[in-house]
Amino acid sequence: MISKIYQVFAGESAGLAFACGPGCASCCTRNVTLTTGEGQLVLDFLRDTGRTLPELPSDLVPLRPTLTTNGLAECYLAGREAPAESESPWLFEPCFFLEEGRCSVYPVRPFACRSFVSTVNCGESGLAEAPDWLVTLTIVTNQLLESLDRGGCWGNLADILPFLDGGAGADSRLAARLLPNLPLPGLLVAPAEVRMVKNYLTNLGKATGLDFGGLLRR
C-alpha cells in the first residue's frame, strides 16, 4: 500500500526537471520524520538484505516536531493557532543511512526523503525550490500516510526505527518521543488546487483500491 502511494506521487512529478541526482546528498540529514508504517518498510528491507540497524546517534537531540501533519492540519482547518515548535534544533549532520554520499536504503526511503526535491542545486544555492502544486501534493500525501497508519506513531527516524526494532519491549523513553497518528481532519488544499488534487486522489484510488473520492467535496 505505502509503496503504491510512493509510486503514484513519483508519477505526478515525473515531468519536472529536478537538480537532484546520484551523489546529491545535501538534504540527507537527520531531520527525517515518518510514520511507523514507513519505518517498518525500512526495517524489513534491512532484514531482507542481511543487515541490522546502524548505530544511531545518542549524543544529539534530533528534530521532534510538536504536531503530526494531521494535527497541524486540524489546527489550521479549525482556525486555531498551532502550538510553538519544539526547541530541538535542525541537525545537518549526514543521515546514518548515507554511504559514500548515497542512500543505502534507497528503495524504501521514507516519503519525507522522496518529496524533498528541488529544481535548483540546493547545495549551491542553500535553498530548495519546488512548484507550489507539488508542495500541496506532498502535504496531502503526508496526511494520507498518517491516516492510513491507524494505531501507529509518527516521529523522527532516529526514534521510530529503534522503537519498532525493540518490539513489545521497546524502551518507554522512545515511545514518549513519538506522537500518535491522527485521523484525517480534512485536506489542506486551496480552492484553486481542488481539481488537481482530485485527479491525484483518483490516481491513488486506482493504484491502491481505496476510495478517496469523498475527501474533497468542493
Stockholm file with secondary structure:
# STOCKHOLM 1.0

chainA/1-218         MISKIYQVFAGESAGLAFACGPGCASCCTRNVTLTTGEGQLVLDFLRDTGRTLPELPSDLVPLRPTLTTNGLAECYLAGREAPAESESPWLFEPCFFLEEGRCSVYPVRPFACRSFVSTVNCGESGLAEAPDWLVTLTIVTNQLLESLDRGGCWGNLADILPFLDGGAGADSRLAARLLPNLPLPGLLVAPAEVRMVKNYLTNLGKATGLDFGGLLRR
#=GR chainA/1-218 SS CHHHHHHHHHHHTTTSCCSCCTTCCTTCBSCCEEEHHHHHHHHHHHHHTTCCCCCCCSSSCCCCCSSCHHHHHHHHHHTCCCCCCCSCCCCCSBCTTEETTEETTGGGCCHHHHHCCCSSCHHHHSSCCCCHHHHHHHHHHHHHHHHHSTTCEEEEHHHHHHHHHTGGGCCHHHHHTCEECCCCCCCCCCGGGHHHHHHHHHHHHHHHCCCCGGGCCC
#=GC SS_cons         CHHHHHHHHHHHTTTSCCSCCTTCCTTCBSCCEEEHHHHHHHHHHHHHTTCCCCCCCSSSCCCCCSSCHHHHHHHHHHTCCCCCCCSCCCCCSBCTTEETTEETTGGGCCHHHHHCCCSSCHHHHSSCCCCHHHHHHHHHHHHHHHHHSTTCEEEEHHHHHHHHHTGGGCCHHHHHTCEECCCCCCCCCCGGGHHHHHHHHHHHHHHHCCCCGGGCCC
//
